[in-house]
């Protein structure tokens, strides 16, 4: 049994990760911005003793500090940074607002690494030392043939670059870090035209996580295990 910490779990992929890890028999620390509105998580808590719910708003440094204090040194084996935002859709060149861009970068690119720094005592105390960050194929520069989506694309590209460095810098301590593309998933963010459901996406990503080794650290993985070009 492992202890899994997952951010952004009130719906979609984060909620499905929580379900599948609990069903596997792991202990899950699940976070979301507003626990009072997290009905699905509270229902899960009634079914599984191994679920701990904690409030966390990754857009707030104070919230991240309070969250880590609440963990109180709990050992974390696997950290999954799932929380993220898309930002305004369909903005064209000439319509980009700097403050809006900065707010998306804060959540998608900056907060994951700041939170990781804060969590290092917990992660160093864990067994598996795996750190996963949900990204998007839209963050791949090599794969960008459509243009547009300046804010979201750049936020995920920045995350990819940061996690690559993280994987290199922490390798000597036995840490394994990677970014995961969940596929085009039927969620509020993915929309109704998406190709796969959350169960398929999360089951695939869990296999990838299970199979990660030091030799496979620092890569950009699709939910089916294939490597995506940077």
BADOMI-99740 format. One record per residue (C-alpha): residue number from 0; x, y, z; residue in three letters. Coordinates in pm, 1 decimal. Layout:
    nr       east      north         up   rest
   NUM          X          Y          Z    ALA
...
This chain:
    nr       east      north         up   rest
     0        0.0        0.0        0.0    UNK
     1      133.7      337.7     -105.1    UNK
     2       39.1      691.1       -3.1    UNK
     3      -65.3      894.4     -306.9    UNK
     4     -104.7     1272.7     -299.6    UNK
     5     -322.0     1412.9     -580.3    UNK
     6     -414.3     1776.2     -642.7    UNK
     7     -732.5     1894.7     -811.9    UNK
     8     -950.9     1594.1     -732.5    UNK
     9    -1305.5     1728.7     -713.6    UNK
    10    -1392.0     1618.9    -1068.1    UNK
    11    -1264.2     1474.6    -1393.1    UNK
    12     -923.2     1311.7    -1408.4    UNK
    13     -828.4     1395.3    -1049.3    UNK
    14    -1145.0     1234.6     -914.2    UNK
    15    -1090.4      925.4    -1128.1    UNK
    16     -728.8      894.3    -1009.4    UNK
    17     -861.1      908.0     -653.3    UNK
    18    -1117.4      634.5     -721.7    UNK
    19     -878.3      397.4     -894.2    UNK
    20     -599.4      428.3     -638.8    UNK
    21     -847.5      371.0     -355.3    UNK
    22     -991.5       67.8     -532.8    UNK
    23     -637.2      -65.6     -563.9    UNK
    24     -598.5      -41.5     -187.2    UNK
    25     -374.1      262.9     -162.5    UNK
    26     -407.2      551.2       78.7    UNK
    27     -499.0      876.2     -100.2    UNK
    28     -456.8     1234.9       13.5    UNK
    29     -692.0     1423.9     -219.3    UNK
    30     -705.2     1801.1     -248.2    UNK
    31     -938.9     2056.3     -400.4    UNK
    32    -1009.3     2428.8     -369.3    UNK
    33    -1348.8     2396.3     -198.5    UNK
    34    -1417.3     2086.1        9.0    UNK
    35    -1766.9     2209.6       91.5    UNK
    36    -1863.6     2170.5     -274.2    UNK
    37    -1681.8     1838.5     -329.0    UNK
    38    -1981.7     1606.0     -301.7    UNK
    39    -1824.8     1322.3     -501.5    UNK
    40    -1514.3     1322.0     -281.6    UNK
    41    -1717.5     1313.2       37.9    UNK
    42    -1916.3     1018.6      -98.6    UNK
    43    -1589.1      836.6     -162.8    UNK
    44    -1473.8      913.3      189.8    UNK
    45    -1777.9      730.4      325.9    UNK
    46    -1674.7      418.8      130.6    UNK
    47    -1298.0      421.0      180.6    UNK
    48    -1113.7      463.1      509.9    UNK
    49     -794.6      536.4      320.3    UNK
    50     -910.9      871.3      180.8    UNK
    51     -800.7     1196.4      343.1    UNK
    52     -945.1     1522.3      207.5    UNK
    53     -755.0     1848.5      239.2    UNK
    54     -825.6     2193.6      102.2    UNK
    55     -569.3     2343.9     -135.9    UNK
    56     -578.9     2632.9     -379.9    UNK
    57     -260.2     2613.4     -586.3    UNK
    58     -314.1     2971.6     -705.3    UNK
    59     -234.9     3085.2     -350.0    UNK
    60      110.8     3047.9     -196.2    UNK
    61      -43.1     3090.3      149.1    UNK
    62     -284.3     2805.0       79.2    UNK
    63        5.6     2582.3      -28.2    UNK
    64      196.2     2663.7      291.7    UNK
    65     -107.7     2590.2      509.2    UNK
    66     -165.8     2263.9      323.7    UNK
    67      190.6     2142.9      380.1    UNK
    68      164.6     2236.2      748.2    UNK
    69     -155.7     2031.9      770.3    UNK
    70       25.2     1731.0      622.6    UNK
    71      252.4     1755.3      927.2    UNK
    72      538.2     1548.3      786.2    UNK
    73      323.1     1268.2      640.9    UNK
    74      533.7     1051.5      408.8    UNK
    75      417.9     1069.3       44.9    UNK
    76      517.8      791.0     -195.8    UNK
    77      368.0      928.3     -518.2    UNK
    78      282.0     1292.5     -591.3    UNK
    79       46.6     1362.8     -881.7    UNK
    80        8.8     1729.7     -973.8    UNK
    81     -322.7     1725.5    -1157.0    UNK
    82     -459.1     2071.8    -1074.4    UNK
    83     -459.6     2303.0    -1374.7    UNK
    84     -661.1     2553.3    -1575.8    UNK
    85     -711.4     2615.8    -1945.4    UNK
    86     -772.6     2987.9    -1932.1    UNK
    87     -978.5     3173.4    -2192.3    UNK
    88    -1026.9     2969.6    -2508.0    UNK
    89     -993.7     3078.3    -2871.7    UNK
    90     -794.4     3395.6    -2809.7    UNK
    91     -611.2     3503.0    -3124.7    UNK
    92     -284.6     3691.4    -3159.3    UNK
    93     -366.5     4051.6    -3077.4    UNK
    94     -618.3     3954.2    -2807.6    UNK
    95     -378.4     3822.4    -2541.1    UNK
    96     -394.6     3989.9    -2199.0    UNK
    97      -76.6     3976.2    -1993.4    UNK
    98     -243.0     3946.7    -1654.8    UNK
    99     -465.5     3662.0    -1771.1    UNK
   100     -162.0     3486.6    -1916.8    UNK
   101       27.4     3532.1    -1590.9    UNK
   102     -261.0     3385.0    -1389.4    UNK
   103     -259.5     3067.0    -1600.8    UNK
   104      118.6     3039.4    -1580.8    UNK
   105       91.5     3070.7    -1202.8    UNK
   106     -139.6     2769.5    -1173.2    UNK
   107       -3.1     2547.6    -1451.7    UNK
   108      369.8     2619.3    -1446.1    UNK
   109      483.9     2796.9    -1130.2    UNK
   110      266.8     2644.9     -856.0    UNK
   111      355.9     2281.1     -936.8    UNK
   112      725.6     2346.7     -876.4    UNK
   113      674.0     2571.8     -575.0    UNK
   114      449.2     2307.9     -417.8    UNK
   115      705.1     2038.2     -500.5    UNK
   116      973.3     2236.8     -316.6    UNK
   117      747.0     2266.0      -13.5    UNK
   118      669.5     1893.3      -22.3    UNK
   119     1027.7     1769.4      -34.6    UNK
   120     1040.6     1658.9      333.6    UNK
   121      725.3     1451.2      274.7    UNK
   122      853.2     1308.4      -52.4    UNK
   123     1197.8     1228.8       86.0    UNK
   124     1025.0     1028.6      361.2    UNK
   125      828.7      826.7      102.2    UNK
   126      923.3      492.8      -55.5    UNK
   127      856.2      531.0     -427.0    UNK
   128      976.7      891.6     -470.9    UNK
   129      769.1      940.0     -786.4    UNK
   130      660.5     1287.3     -895.8    UNK
   131      412.2     1315.7    -1183.0    UNK
   132      277.4     1628.8    -1347.0    UNK
   133      -21.1     1630.7    -1579.3    UNK
   134       59.6     1825.4    -1891.2    UNK
   135      -83.9     1830.4    -2241.9    UNK
   136       29.7     1734.3    -2587.9    UNK
   137      -51.0     2098.5    -2665.4    UNK
   138      264.2     2182.0    -2469.8    UNK
   139      477.3     1997.3    -2724.8    UNK
   140      658.9     2243.8    -2951.2    UNK
   141      741.5     1969.6    -3201.4    UNK
   142      374.8     1868.8    -3224.7    UNK
   143      239.1     2221.8    -3270.4    UNK
   144      113.7     2243.5    -3627.8    UNK
   145     -206.7     2434.1    -3551.6    UNK
   146      -84.3     2749.7    -3379.0    UNK
   147     -307.3     2948.5    -3143.3    UNK
   148     -383.8     2862.2    -2778.9    UNK
   149      -89.7     3081.7    -2678.5    UNK
   150     -164.5     3088.6    -2307.9    UNK
   151     -240.6     2721.3    -2246.3    UNK
   152       29.1     2587.4    -2479.9    UNK
   153      302.0     2804.0    -2326.8    UNK
   154      198.5     2718.5    -1970.3    UNK
   155      235.2     2346.8    -2037.2    UNK
   156      560.2     2391.9    -2230.0    UNK
   157      700.2     2578.3    -1928.5    UNK
   158      585.6     2299.3    -1695.9    UNK
   159      749.3     2037.0    -1920.3    UNK
   160     1079.9     2223.2    -1914.2    UNK
   161     1073.8     2266.9    -1537.3    UNK
   162      995.4     1899.3    -1471.9    UNK
   163     1275.1     1790.5    -1707.1    UNK
   164     1521.1     1989.2    -1494.3    UNK
   165     1362.0     1856.0    -1175.9    UNK
   166     1413.1     1497.1    -1294.2    UNK
   167     1781.1     1565.7    -1356.9    UNK
   168     1843.5     1756.7    -1034.7    UNK
   169     1674.9     1502.1     -803.9    UNK
   170     1798.9     1183.5     -973.4    UNK
   171     2086.3     1145.6     -729.6    UNK
   172     1833.7     1121.0     -444.3    UNK
   173     1645.0      840.4     -618.2    UNK
   174     1352.7     1052.9     -737.8    UNK
   175     1167.2      979.2    -1060.7    UNK
   176      981.5     1266.0    -1229.4    UNK
   177      783.7     1279.1    -1553.5    UNK
   178      505.3     1467.1    -1730.9    UNK
   179      190.8     1283.1    -1842.5    UNK
   180      -49.1     1367.2    -2124.7    UNK
   181     -389.0     1218.4    -2030.4    UNK
   182     -517.2     1213.5    -2388.0    UNK
   183     -816.4     1408.1    -2512.9    UNK
   184    -1053.3     1320.2    -2230.3    UNK
   185    -1427.3     1367.4    -2180.0    UNK
   186    -1414.0     1623.0    -1898.9    UNK
   187    -1530.4     1981.0    -1847.1    UNK
   188    -1196.7     2095.2    -1989.1    UNK
   189    -1178.4     1835.5    -2268.1    UNK
   190    -1531.3     1897.0    -2391.0    UNK
   191    -1793.4     1667.4    -2547.4    UNK
   192    -1591.7     1580.8    -2859.9    UNK
   193    -1305.3     1416.8    -2670.1    UNK
   194    -1188.4     1069.9    -2768.6    UNK
   195    -1158.2      874.7    -2441.2    UNK
   196    -1322.2      865.4    -2099.3    UNK
   197    -1154.2      931.2    -1766.5    UNK
   198    -1142.3      561.5    -1672.1    UNK
   199     -939.1      472.4    -1981.8    UNK
   200     -707.1      770.0    -1940.4    UNK
   201     -637.7      716.2    -1571.9    UNK
   202     -596.2      338.0    -1602.6    UNK
   203     -336.6      399.2    -1872.3    UNK
   204     -151.1      663.9    -1673.6    UNK
   205     -144.4      441.7    -1365.4    UNK
   206       30.6      173.5    -1572.2    UNK
   207      283.0      431.5    -1687.0    UNK
   208      342.1      544.6    -1328.1    UNK
   209      380.4      186.1    -1209.4    UNK
   210      636.0      116.3    -1481.2    UNK
   211      850.7      424.0    -1425.1    UNK
   212     1212.6      357.3    -1335.6    UNK
   213     1517.3      581.1    -1300.8    UNK
   214     1603.0      505.3    -1664.0    UNK
   215     1259.3      628.9    -1775.4    UNK
   216     1259.0      944.0    -1564.8    UNK
   217     1242.6     1289.7    -1720.3    UNK
   218     1025.5     1200.0    -2019.3    UNK
   219      696.9     1324.2    -2169.9    UNK
   220      452.8     1030.6    -2176.3    UNK
   221      118.7      977.4    -2340.9    UNK
   222     -140.8      795.1    -2129.3    UNK
   223      -69.8      478.5    -2331.1    UNK
   224      300.5      486.1    -2247.1    UNK
   225      428.9      625.8    -2576.6    UNK
   226      686.4      905.0    -2553.0    UNK
   227      574.9     1243.4    -2691.6    UNK
   228      838.1     1471.7    -2851.8    UNK
   229      917.3     1790.5    -2663.9    UNK
